[in-house]
Amino acid sequence: MSKSDKKKFCQGCRNNFYNGNNDLGVAECWNLSAAKLVSRKRVSLWQSPPWLQEPEKVLSCRDESGYVFVDPKRKN
């Protein structure tokens, strides 16, 4: 997967700021080159188990405020 394809999955990630969306001159997030597309469950920090939501495709480095991303088979 190319870096430009990966960047499409960066929308909503806290570190997308570093993909040229800043006035600091930083053009690329430090996680982008090693990131892999994985299947994970998005779990709110306030959600109690069981976590029964469907997994979604995200980059392995995804960092979203208020959420954690866990293995798709994990229920608690």
C-alpha positions in Angstrom: 0.0 0.0 0.0 1.4 3.4 -1.0 1.8 6.2 1.5 -0.9 8.2 -0.3 -3.3 5.3 0.1 -2.4 5.1 3.8 -3.0 8.8 4.3 -6.7 8.2 3.4 -7.0 6.2 6.6 -5.4 9.0 8.7 -8.6 11.2 8.7 -9.6 11.5 12.4 -6.3 10.3 13.8 -4.7 12.7 16.2 -1.4 12.4 14.4 -2.8 13.4 11.0 -1.8 16.8 12.1 1.8 15.8 11.1 0.8 14.8 7.6 1.3 18.3 6.3 -1.7 19.6 8.2 0.4 22.0 10.3 2.4 25.2 10.0 5.5 23.5 11.5 6.9 22.3 8.2 6.3 18.6 9.1 5.1 16.9 6.0 4.7 13.3 7.1 3.7 11.5 10.3 6.6 9.4 11.8 4.3 6.3 11.9 3.2 6.4 8.3 6.0 4.4 6.6 5.7 1.4 9.0 1.9 1.5 9.4 -0.1 -1.5 8.2 -3.8 -1.8 7.4 -5.4 -4.0 10.1 -8.8 -5.0 11.4 -9.6 -3.6 14.9 -12.6 -2.8 17.1 -13.0 0.8 18.0 -13.8 0.9 21.8 -14.8 4.0 23.7 -12.9 4.5 26.9 -16.2 4.6 28.6 -17.6 1.4 27.1 -18.0 -1.6 29.4 -17.5 -5.1 28.1 -18.6 -7.0 26.2 -17.4 -5.3 23.1 -19.6 -6.7 20.4 -19.2 -4.0 17.7 -17.9 -5.0 14.2 -14.2 -4.5 13.5 -13.1 -2.0 11.0 -10.1 -1.4 8.8 -7.7 1.1 10.4 -3.9 1.7 10.3 -2.0 -0.1 13.0 -0.8 3.2 14.4 -4.3 4.7 14.8 -4.6 7.2 17.7 -8.0 8.7 18.2 -9.0 10.7 21.2 -11.5 8.9 23.5 -11.0 5.5 21.9 -8.7 2.4 21.9 -8.4 -0.1 19.1 -8.4 -3.7 20.1 -8.0 -7.1 18.4 -11.2 -7.9 16.5 -11.7 -11.2 18.5 -11.5 -9.5 21.9 -14.7 -9.1 23.8 -13.4 -7.8 27.1 
